[in-house]
């Protein structure tokens, strides 16, 4: 059962992942930046810890994991396309739409 506590920690975990993705992308663009590398590791570790709280309280790894995966990918797409201006093709937009449909089906 998805309680408010689980949903809150799920979004906290995804937020940490988004920050980690952002900093690892910044590091990849400027590989001399040790600071971006360290930030990405810190945020990925925070993501892992918050994800462990979700699993500990939820016990439904298949459903919660799928939701986390799809929302995390959505955040990653927003970081890539929105912040770093990476282009998306029509086929990729269709895939994003199908992912959204699967997210709805998993939560019904």
C-alpha positions as CSV (number, residue, x, y, z in Angstrom):
1,X,0.0,0.0,0.0
2,X,1.3,3.4,-1.0
3,X,1.1,5.6,2.1
4,X,1.9,9.3,2.2
5,X,5.2,8.5,3.9
6,X,6.2,6.1,1.1
7,X,5.2,8.6,-1.6
8,X,7.2,11.4,0.2
9,X,10.3,9.3,0.4
10,X,9.8,8.1,-3.2
11,X,9.9,11.7,-4.4
12,X,12.8,12.6,-2.1
13,X,14.7,9.7,-3.7
14,X,13.9,10.9,-7.2
15,X,14.9,14.4,-6.4
16,X,18.3,13.2,-5.1
17,X,18.7,11.2,-8.3
18,X,17.9,14.2,-10.4
19,X,20.6,16.2,-8.6
20,X,23.0,13.4,-9.1
21,X,22.2,13.2,-12.8
22,X,22.7,17.0,-13.1
23,X,26.1,17.0,-11.4
24,X,27.3,13.9,-13.3
25,X,26.4,15.6,-16.6
26,X,28.2,18.8,-15.5
27,X,31.2,16.7,-14.5
28,X,31.1,14.9,-17.9
29,X,31.2,18.3,-19.7
30,X,34.1,19.5,-17.6
31,X,36.0,16.4,-16.5
32,X,38.5,18.5,-14.6
33,X,35.8,19.4,-12.0
34,X,36.4,17.2,-9.0
35,X,33.7,19.1,-7.2
36,X,31.0,18.0,-9.7
37,X,32.2,14.4,-9.4
38,X,32.0,14.6,-5.6
39,X,28.5,16.2,-5.7
40,X,27.2,13.5,-8.0
41,X,28.5,10.7,-5.7
42,X,27.0,12.5,-2.6
43,X,23.5,12.8,-4.3
44,X,23.6,9.3,-5.7
45,X,24.3,8.0,-2.2
46,X,21.5,10.1,-0.7
47,X,19.3,8.7,-3.4
48,X,20.2,5.1,-2.5
49,X,19.6,5.7,1.2
50,X,16.2,7.3,0.6
51,X,15.3,4.4,-1.8
52,X,16.1,1.9,0.9
53,X,13.6,3.7,3.2
54,X,11.0,3.4,0.5
55,X,11.6,-0.4,0.1
56,X,11.8,-0.9,3.9
57,X,8.4,0.7,4.4
58,X,6.7,-0.5,1.2
59,X,7.8,-4.1,0.7
60,X,6.2,-3.9,-2.9
61,X,9.4,-3.6,-4.9
62,X,7.8,-4.5,-8.3
63,X,5.2,-1.7,-8.2
64,X,7.2,0.9,-6.3
65,X,10.3,0.1,-8.3
66,X,8.5,0.6,-11.6
67,X,7.0,3.9,-10.4
68,X,10.5,5.0,-9.2
69,X,12.1,4.0,-12.5
70,X,9.6,5.8,-14.7
71,X,9.5,9.0,-12.6
72,X,13.3,8.9,-12.4
73,X,13.5,8.6,-16.2
74,X,11.1,11.5,-16.5
75,X,13.3,13.6,-14.3
76,X,16.3,12.6,-16.3
77,X,14.6,13.6,-19.5
78,X,13.7,17.0,-18.0
79,X,17.4,17.5,-16.9
80,X,18.7,16.5,-20.3
81,X,16.2,18.3,-22.5
82,X,15.3,21.2,-20.2
83,X,18.6,22.1,-18.7
84,X,21.2,20.8,-21.2
85,X,19.0,21.3,-24.3
86,X,19.5,17.8,-25.6
87,X,17.1,17.2,-28.5
88,X,14.4,14.5,-28.5
89,X,13.1,12.8,-31.6
90,X,9.5,12.0,-32.3
91,X,10.2,8.3,-31.6
92,X,11.6,9.3,-28.2
93,X,8.6,11.4,-27.4
94,X,6.4,8.4,-28.3
95,X,8.4,6.3,-25.9
96,X,8.0,8.9,-23.2
97,X,4.2,8.9,-23.8
98,X,4.1,5.1,-23.6
99,X,6.1,5.2,-20.3
100,X,3.5,7.6,-18.9
101,X,0.7,5.2,-19.9
102,X,2.6,2.3,-18.2
103,X,2.9,4.5,-15.1
104,X,-0.8,5.0,-15.0
105,X,-1.5,1.3,-15.5
106,X,0.9,0.3,-12.7
107,X,-0.8,2.6,-10.2
108,X,-4.4,1.6,-11.0
